[in-house]
Amino acid sequence: MYVVEPTGIPESPQHREPLPGQAAETREPAPGQMAPGQIVEIWEPATGQIVEARPHLVADLFSLIRPSHAAKAILLVPLALIDASPWNLATVGRVILATVAFILASAAVYVGNDIADRHRDGHHPVKRHRPVAAGRVGIVVAYGYCAVLLTLLGAIVALAPGSYWPILVYLVINVAYSGFLKHIPLVDVGTVAVCFVLRVIQGYEAIGGRPAAWLLVTVFSMSLLLLIGKRRQELLDTGAAHRPALRGYSMELTNWLLQIASVLALVSGLMYLRDEGPFGPDYGQTAMLLSTPFALFALFRYLQIQLMDEDGGDPVRILLRDRVMVTNSMLWAATLGVTLAFAHYPALTAAVPL
């Protein structure tokens, strides 16, 4: 199918069916040109007819909150359950509620950022298709949507205000980030990495525990690694025109920063497993040794995608959709699961010959 301009705009030669042997040309509405619900004409080559399509506001509102990025909260907030002992419905329920709260907070931040960056996003090859930048979701609707998300978040926070301080800090940091921190090179990636750490802390606040120091260092350094990779990809795609902070980066600098963040993430993660993980003194070293090849392969694969394939613009997509990365993660999780079972059920050691 080939999208042509919205109805009401005079037809140009680009809209006409191509002559035999000629390829059809596609012309998209300019950013901000399409109004919510406006009809778009689509030429269907198979039938040679022009059909009408109306964008769905519900679908645009859903995409506005970046549903795939909910994985950040789903993966990080429940890490606290590793140290929750014993598990019970109340503990799991509090962690689930904290996860939902962080998803709502992140969604509100995404909507707010899209409103603030709509003019700059209109010049980005990918971000210009976002609902607000493209004009499919109006500013008033977007503000109302953000208010609804914050209201739902407030209802959850009101249940236990003292334990939701990480989310409040997260919102304050993001206001400062949208205002000026995102324009400061190096500070921009560090600020976002701190927000990942706050997700972990929120999980531990939900269970009334204290996160391990090596765990927080691991999450911070891994976040830096992914964010630096994203900045590197932005340099390749658009240069510094879209994001002012990119003027403080270069390909050489990002390559060095990737190496430093990779080493820190690897060392801190292995130290966490050995000294502060849930495996205890007897199996902590075993968990570290078994994890080393999986951790190294994960880093090697990520750097391969970054440096060879030059496809590091969306870290969430890399971690959740790259088959090699997913397979390695599943095998790693299974290995640590078996190790954890041996650590917590000593009788298995006698039952299974090693």
C-alpha positions in Angstrom: 0.0 0.0 0.0 1.1 3.6 -0.7 0.0 6.4 1.6 -0.8 9.7 0.0 -1.7 13.0 1.5 -4.8 13.6 3.7 -8.0 14.4 1.9 -8.6 18.0 1.2 -5.1 18.6 -0.2 -5.0 19.1 -3.9 -3.9 16.0 -5.9 -0.4 16.1 -7.2 1.3 13.9 -9.8 2.8 11.9 -7.0 -0.7 10.6 -6.1 -1.4 9.2 -9.5 -1.0 5.5 -10.4 2.4 5.1 -12.0 2.9 4.2 -15.6 3.7 0.6 -16.6 7.2 -0.2 -15.5 7.4 2.8 -13.1 7.6 2.4 -9.3 5.0 4.2 -7.3 6.1 7.1 -5.2 5.0 7.5 -1.6 4.2 10.9 0.0 3.5 11.2 3.7 1.8 14.1 5.5 4.3 16.6 6.9 4.8 16.4 10.7 1.9 18.1 12.5 -0.2 18.3 9.3 -2.6 15.5 10.1 -5.3 16.3 12.6 -6.7 13.7 15.0 -9.2 11.4 13.2 -8.4 13.0 9.8 -9.0 10.7 6.8 -5.9 9.6 4.9 -6.1 8.3 1.3 -4.3 5.0 0.6 -3.7 3.7 -2.9 -3.9 -0.1 -3.0 -1.8 -1.4 -5.9 -3.5 -4.8 -6.0 -6.9 -3.3 -6.8 -5.8 0.0 -8.4 -8.2 1.9 -6.1 -7.9 4.5 -3.4 -9.3 3.6 -0.1 -9.8 5.7 3.0 -8.3 5.0 6.4 -8.9 6.9 9.7 -6.1 6.8 12.3 -7.3 5.3 15.6 -6.9 7.6 18.6 -6.9 4.8 21.1 -4.0 3.1 19.3 -2.1 6.4 19.2 -2.7 7.0 22.9 -1.5 3.4 23.6 1.7 3.9 21.6 2.3 7.3 23.2 3.1 5.6 26.6 5.7 3.3 24.9 4.2 0.0 26.1 7.4 -2.0 25.3 9.3 0.2 27.7 7.2 -1.1 30.6 9.7 -4.0 30.6 12.1 -1.7 32.4 9.8 -1.7 35.5 8.7 -5.3 35.1 12.3 -6.5 35.0 13.8 -4.2 37.7 11.2 -3.5 40.4 10.6 -7.2 41.1 14.3 -7.9 41.7 13.6 -7.2 45.3 11.7 -10.5 45.5 15.1 -12.2 45.3 15.8 -11.1 48.8 12.2 -11.4 50.1 12.0 -14.2 52.6 9.6 -15.8 53.0 7.3 -15.0 50.1 3.7 -14.3 50.8 0.7 -12.8 48.9 1.1 -9.5 50.7 4.7 -9.1 49.7 4.1 -10.1 46.1 1.1 -7.8 46.0 3.1 -4.8 47.2 5.8 -5.5 44.6 3.2 -5.8 41.8 1.6 -2.5 42.9 5.0 -0.8 42.9 5.7 -2.1 39.4 2.4 -0.8 38.2 3.1 2.6 39.9 6.4 2.9 38.1 4.9 2.0 34.8 2.3 4.8 35.3 5.1 7.2 36.3 7.2 6.3 33.2 4.1 6.6 31.0 3.4 10.1 32.3 7.0 11.1 31.7 6.9 9.8 28.1 3.8 11.8 27.3 5.3 14.9 28.9 8.5 14.5 27.0 6.7 14.0 23.7 4.7 17.2 24.3 7.9 19.2 25.2 9.9 17.8 22.3 7.3 17.7 19.6 8.9 20.4 17.5 12.4 18.8 17.7 11.0 15.3 17.1 9.3 16.6 13.9 12.7 16.7 12.3 13.8 13.3 13.4 13.5 10.5 10.8 11.9 8.1 13.3 10.5 10.3 16.1 8.5 12.4 13.7 6.1 9.6 13.4 5.2 9.7 17.1 1.5 10.7 17.7 2.2 14.1 19.2 5.0 15.1 16.8 2.9 13.9 13.8 -0.1 15.8 15.0 -2.4 12.8 15.4 -2.8 13.5 19.1 -3.5 17.1 20.0 -1.7 19.0 22.7 -4.9 19.3 24.9 -5.6 15.6 24.6 -2.0 14.8 25.5 -2.0 17.0 28.5 -5.3 15.5 29.7 -3.9 12.0 29.1 -0.8 12.8 31.2 -3.1 14.2 34.0 -5.1 10.9 34.1 -1.9 8.9 34.4 -0.6 11.0 37.2 -4.0 10.8 39.0 -3.9 7.0 38.9 -0.3 7.1 40.1 -1.3 9.4 43.0 -4.0 6.9 44.0 -1.4 4.2 44.4 1.1 6.4 46.2 -1.5 7.5 48.6 -1.8 4.0 49.9 1.7 4.1 51.4 3.3 7.5 50.8 6.4 6.8 52.8 7.5 3.8 50.6 7.0 5.5 47.3 9.7 8.2 47.6 11.8 6.7 44.7 8.9 7.4 42.3 8.6 11.0 43.5 12.4 11.4 43.1 12.1 9.9 39.7 9.4 12.4 38.6 11.5 15.3 40.0 14.6 14.2 38.2 12.6 13.8 34.9 11.3 17.3 35.2 14.8 18.6 35.6 16.0 16.3 32.8 13.3 17.6 30.4 14.2 21.2 31.4 18.0 21.3 31.1 19.8 18.1 32.2 19.3 16.4 28.9 21.2 19.1 27.2 24.4 18.5 29.2 26.7 15.9 27.7 27.5 12.9 30.0 25.1 14.2 32.6 22.3 13.3 30.4 23.1 9.6 30.3 24.0 9.6 34.0 20.6 11.1 34.9 18.7 8.5 33.0 20.8 5.7 34.5 19.9 6.9 38.0 16.3 6.5 37.1 16.9 2.8 36.4 18.5 2.4 39.8 15.4 4.1 41.4 13.3 1.3 39.9 15.3 -1.3 41.9 15.2 0.8 45.1 11.4 1.1 44.7 11.0 -2.7 44.7 13.0 -3.0 47.9 11.0 -0.2 49.5 7.9 -2.3 48.8 9.2 -5.3 50.7 10.9 -3.2 53.4 14.4 -4.3 52.5 17.7 -2.8 51.5 19.2 -3.4 48.1 22.8 -4.7 47.8 25.4 -2.1 46.8 26.9 -4.2 44.1 23.4 -4.7 42.6 22.8 -1.0 42.3 26.3 -0.5 40.8 25.5 -3.2 38.3 22.1 -1.7 37.3 23.7 1.7 37.0 26.6 0.6 34.8 24.4 -1.6 32.6 22.0 1.3 32.1 25.0 3.5 31.1 26.1 0.9 28.6 22.7 0.8 26.9 22.3 4.6 27.0 25.7 5.3 25.6 25.0 2.8 22.8 21.8 4.7 22.1 23.7 8.0 21.9 26.2 6.4 19.5 23.4 5.3 17.2 21.9 8.7 17.3 25.2 10.2 16.2 25.1 7.8 13.2 21.5 8.5 12.3 21.1 12.2 12.7 24.2 13.7 14.2 23.9 16.5 16.8 21.0 18.2 15.1 18.2 16.5 17.0 19.7 16.3 20.5 21.9 19.2 21.6 23.8 17.1 24.1 25.2 15.0 21.2 27.6 17.9 20.4 29.6 16.7 23.4 29.9 13.2 22.0 31.9 11.7 19.2 32.2 8.2 17.8 35.6 7.7 19.4 34.4 8.9 22.7 31.3 6.6 22.7 33.5 3.7 21.8 35.7 4.3 24.8 32.7 4.8 27.1 31.2 1.6 25.9 34.3 -0.3 26.9 34.5 1.4 30.4 30.8 0.7 31.1 31.1 -2.9 29.9 34.0 -3.6 32.3 32.2 -2.0 35.2 29.0 -3.8 34.5 30.7 -7.2 34.2 32.9 -6.8 37.3 30.1 -5.4 39.5 27.6 -8.0 38.4 29.9 -10.9 39.2 30.9 -9.4 42.5 27.2 -9.1 43.4 26.6 -12.8 42.6 29.6 -13.9 44.7 29.3 -11.6 47.7 25.8 -10.3 48.0 23.5 -12.4 45.9 20.9 -14.9 47.2 23.2 -17.9 46.8 24.9 -17.7 50.2 28.6 -18.2 51.0 28.7 -21.8 49.7 27.2 -21.2 46.3 28.0 -17.5 45.6 31.4 -18.3 44.0 29.7 -21.1 42.0 27.1 -18.7 40.7 29.9 -16.2 39.7 31.9 -18.8 37.8 28.9 -20.2 36.0 27.7 -16.7 35.1 31.0 -15.5 33.6 30.6 -17.1 30.1 27.0 -16.0 29.9 27.7 -12.4 31.0 30.7 -12.1 28.7 28.7 -13.4 25.7 25.8 -11.0 26.4 28.3 -8.1 26.4 30.0 -9.4 23.3 26.7 -9.7 21.5 25.6 -6.2 22.5 28.9 -4.7 21.3 28.6 -6.7 18.1 25.2 -5.2 17.4 26.5 -1.8 18.3 29.8 -1.8 16.4 29.1 -4.2 13.5 25.4 -4.0 12.8 25.1 -0.4 14.0 21.7 -1.1 15.3 21.7 0.1 18.9 19.0 2.8 18.8 16.5 0.9 20.8 18.0 -1.0 23.8 14.7 -2.6 24.8 14.3 -4.1 21.3 17.8 -5.5 21.5 17.3 -7.1 24.9 13.8 -8.5 24.3 13.7 -9.3 20.5 17.3 -10.3 19.6 17.0 -14.1 19.4 20.7 -14.7 20.3 20.4 -12.3 23.3 17.1 -13.9 24.5 18.5 -17.4 24.2 21.6 -16.6 26.1 19.5 -14.9 28.8 17.2 -17.9 29.2 20.1 -20.3 29.5 21.7 -18.0 32.0 18.5 -17.7 34.1 18.1 -21.5 34.0 21.6 -22.0 35.2 21.2 -19.5 38.1 17.9 -21.1 38.9 19.4 -24.5 39.4 22.2 -23.0 41.4 19.7 -21.2 43.6 17.8 -24.4 44.2 20.9 -26.2 45.4 21.8 -23.2 47.6 18.4 -23.2 49.3 17.7 -27.0 49.4 20.9 -28.7 50.5 19.1 -32.1 50.2 19.4 -31.8 46.5 23.2 -32.0 46.7 23.0 -35.5 48.2 20.3 -36.6 45.7 22.0 -35.4 42.6 25.6 -36.7 42.0 28.0 -33.9 41.0 
